[in-house]
Amino acid sequence: MRNFIVLALVGLVAQLVDGALGMGYGVTSSTLLVLAGLTPLAASASVHFSELGTNLASGLAHWRLRNVDWHVVVRIAGPGAVGAFLGATVLSVLSTEWAKPLMSVILALLGVYILLRFVVGVRPQLKKRLTTPFLAPLGLFAGFVDATGGGGWGPVATPALLSGGRLEPRRVIGSVDTAEFAVSAAASLGFLLGIGASGIHWGFALALLTGGLVAAPLAAYLVKIAPAYVLGVAVGGMILLTNLRTIFSSFEVPGSARIAAYVGVLLVTGVGLYVAAMRGKRRAAASSTEMALESVNA
């Protein structure tokens, strides 16, 4: 029972992060599960089976709120599913000795990506419509990374669509979340065929799902009270820090080098939080000025 509660809390935290940022459920929960001692295969399989429920609930909510662009979903979900199935197959045949550092490297890179994405910031300008030659390779790559890394669909697909500036941010998040159901289903099928039903920790998946469903309404409230850019930097730094620990252990990096790297990550995260907070204040001030001018002109 204690393990169930702990894993449910992991799912709750991961869903809070995902709900606030539009990404991060898989990366956050996989990182915490591997850190707690699960094998990369068990962690990724548990996360993807739990995501079948959270993705379905999230997709239905976005559909009801009209946040979904089906032109994007149709073109990214299929290649994403293919990539996820291939990624799950690859992870299923890797030895634990290689799978753990590989997964940690992927997760650490995703942590860097999330950190930079929220420090640099993205202000999209709407352009022409997204095309299949752009969406299909993106879906294939994001799906493969998602399965092999235990997460990565959102961190790869969402920033790529936002930086393209061809879709409103709310529709980017809604479309990516809706398409992710197909990715999770394909990855789950790949793990099921690769390791069999007996090799999957169904209790872990159920615990993560329970926590995720509980956190869904709380995540909406979190968006209102916590700036997304601050959360993004903090989560990116946390993911990078925890996965560096696994990488260093796997390659027997000396203690002095580890300490220097940890301090470096903490300093970069601290500076990133400051930069992101200052940018947020400037944007808030600019918005207040615009609203004041509009009220005067009215």
C-alpha positions, 0 to 999 in steps of 0.5 A: 500500500505504501508503494502504491501511495508513493507512486500515486504521488509521483503520478500526481506531481507529473500530471501537475507539471504536464498540466502546467507546461503542456509537457513533462508527464512521461519525462518527470514520472520516468525520471522519478521511477528510475531514481527510485530503483525501477529498471528503464524498461519497467519505468517506461512501460508503466508510464505509457500504460498509465498514459492511456488513461490520462491522455484519453481524459486530456484529449477529450477535455481539449476536444470539448474546449475546441483546442484541437486542430485535427489537421495536425492530429491526423498527420502527427499521430500515425508517424508518432505511433510508428516511432513509439512502437519502434522505440518500445521494441528497441528498449525491450531488447536492450540489456539493463546495463545499457538501457539505464544509461541510455534512458538517462542520457535521453532524459537529461537531454530532454531536461536541457531542452525544456530548460532552454525552451523556457529560459529563451522563451517562444513568442510565436507569430502565426504563419502558413499551415503546417504540412505533412512533410514537417509533421510526419518526421516530427511525429516519428522522432518524437514517438521514438524518443518518447518510448526509449526515454520513458517520455519526450513526446511533449518536450519534442513536439510541443516546442517544435510546433510553437517555434514554427509559429503556425498554430495558436499555442492553445491548439498546439498543446491540445493537438499534441495531447490528443495525438499522444493517445495513439503514441501511448497505445503503440508504445504499450503494444510494443512493450506488451509484445516485447516483454509480455504481460507478466513483465509489466508492473500493472500496479505501478501503472494503476498507481500513476494513473490514479495520481494523474487523474486526481491531479488533472483539475489541480493542474488547471488551478496551478496554471493560474497561480504559478508562472509556466516559465518558472515551472519549466526552468525548475523542472528542466533543471530537476530532470537534468540533475537527477539523470546526471546522477545515474549517468555518472554512476554508470560511467564511474565519474569521479566525485569531484567532477560530479560535484562540479557538474551538480553545482553547475546545473544548480547555478544555471537553473538559478540564473535561468529562473531569474532570467525567466522571472524578469522576462515574465515581469516585463511581459506583465508590465507591457500587458498592463500598459496595453490594457491601460491604453486601450481603456483610455482610448475607449 
